[in-house]
Amino acid sequence: MATDYPTKVGEKLGTGIANVVTGVAEVPKTMIITGRKEGATYGMTAGFFIGIIHMAGRLFTGALDIATFPVPTTPIPNPPFIWDDFNRETSYNTWRMR
């Protein structure tokens, strides 16, 4: 984990940009996860709508990270990047200072 201020704000800016760019991938990710747990039909329908909610959450938190990058905080989405754990549904942490 970074300890100096420039590295922390750079990581936050990078995380925000990555989450805005990859936020749309939340839809198929959630459809796959939901389909594995509840069945293909449920994954294609409910998973699609849940994925849209997660997409909006990742896009919003990414934009928030970009707008507030000078204030180093912990990432809000968990996992911080969509590719960190593609088999786990996204959750959201509280906003904390690093």
C-alpha positions, 0 to 999 in steps of 0.5 A: 500500500502506498504511503506518500501523498502523490502515490495515494492520489495517483492510485485514486485517480487511476482507480476512478478512471478504471472504474468509469471505463469498466463499469459497463462490465458489471452487467454481464458479470452480475448476470453470470454470478446470478445465473450460477447461483439461481439458474440461467433464466433468473440470471438473464432477467434479474441479474441483468437489472441488478447488473445495471444497478452495480454498473451505476454504482461503479460508474458513480464511485469512479466519477466520485474518485476522479472528482475527489482524487486530491483527498486520498480515501479507500476505494468504495467498490469492493473489489476495487477493480472489476477484474480483481475478483470476477466471481464475486458480486460487487459490494460497497464500502464506506468512504474512509481516509487512507 
